[in-house]
Amino acid sequence: MKLVRYEIDGAEGIGVLRGGEIHLLACDDMVELMPVAAQFVETGEADSIAGARILPPLIPGKILAIGRNYAEHARELNNEVPAEPLVFAVMPSAVIGDGDVIEWERELTAQVDWEGELAVIIGATARRVSQADALNYVFGYTIANDVSARDLQTRDKQWTRAKGLDTFCPLGPVVVTADEIPDPQKLRIVTTVDGVEKQNGSTADMIFSVSYLIAHLSRAFTLRPGDVILTGTPSGVGKAMNPPEFLGEGSVVSVEIEGIGKLTNPCRVLV
């Protein structure tokens, strides 16, 4: 199923996306839906996606992200390829949906970069799970843009502000349930800025697979339904360009993952 959280005329709902129609489910909370999604009953009502505002699929309890999980991305930034996952947290307040505006203060950062990523949505409580069993804890997959302020990343020496500013974690537009993506290591990721391709990679090139990441993270944290894992970005980020390229006023960045869809967000610089 492709699930979408949306708003029409001030009313929010969750539905199954089929073609250009959203078939409303009798539930308005993605986490509550998780244990029974396959059996959930449609209300019989349908809305056109053309008239809907697409919301973030959910506001996660926590967002755990992985840095440098593609060897070519690590190398393009002159970083060592990690021997184990490089884990950091992103603020839930950074989450926005498809079509929402990525914005930042000009005085705060002038080097805002894109990072298209596969996002994993946890569907069951996971603690110290094995890699062999890890994918059984996945509810579904969506798209993320791990927006990054490179100057803050360099200046702060850690990544909390650089990757956690408000609006810096676009998610969506849909959640594809795990049964429709049996192997998350076979997905193409393409990022464009103003229609120009910047990233074109495959999840097959991850250093640490989705199943490995879930098992690894579950040794340190209890993963709960609705938690999100950002799995890293392929090469092609703006900082690595010659000369470097960054997002600016009016930029439009899109991340597309095969089998899921396309996440698009415009940019605004606040003065």
Steps between C-alpha positions, in 0.01 A plus 500: 500500500592861447376692802469875507419744778319804367278798570195625311290795618668493841430130563787253525487137400702197394419317182618249244628666184379337179558688180385855560263414784548471875272237651437608857567261789309513827814612685684831522821390672772312311643337814159373612451358152824301497398180683188449289575674171448192284154438645388861530166582343458781253211734573385499139580869467756621246665836440695627202866545581492816288299679768695372799787644697743214558621489861809327638416130537551538876693698760752245627571438865867503404700526182828311487719580203808340352789701362736395221318174425603508134873466435502741205324766706758465777781530246352800318518694828852370573379297796604152599260219419358406842569161655169513687185710461540869581180577692346838578155627593273742315238711677138391438419872470704500177240286321295651218297344220502492124454848358584674826771765501856438618604827660794641691634831626764660280701604805501143632620308195604566141586141403179297493547166325279213384521131595243266346444192715289191556312529830396194698190517721502262796172315557564292814706542814853377436770448761812289441360339186708290264587610149321192365178610670540876464282564194203347683494818711457730200156646433595671178727731307485862395729766357708749697715800421761532775550873441839606634653837589862430412644812662328415830618142464858621474474773762314303768717186467183294545180483300207589727434845356633426153247224440229582752382850414126543461387381152827312438343152489245473218325160505249346262295521296376147573585198711536181299434203727784254540321217319532698176877551541634156596861607434583860596850456355374515141369857474620784278531847662505811280525857628445806282533871570299729272457205267872422472611156616748513789486152656438166333576204720371167622431367847701199386806717563433552871793398717261386774170350384160589640486173693847559645409854605183390680686228688787735583277784620281267705803411712522862615141625484154355533344554159128567524218516245526826312873546547685581178846400380669710233736263322754735345547670165685406181762721340410821322451751780554869437799542726696254285439689175776708342423774580267406788128547439236574763127558518372855495190715479254337261694175454283193455646167611345162419594153618357202311525137606370228273195324633425780746459831316642850497549747787519863388563812708563864409747710697476838669773712658384706798653843548 
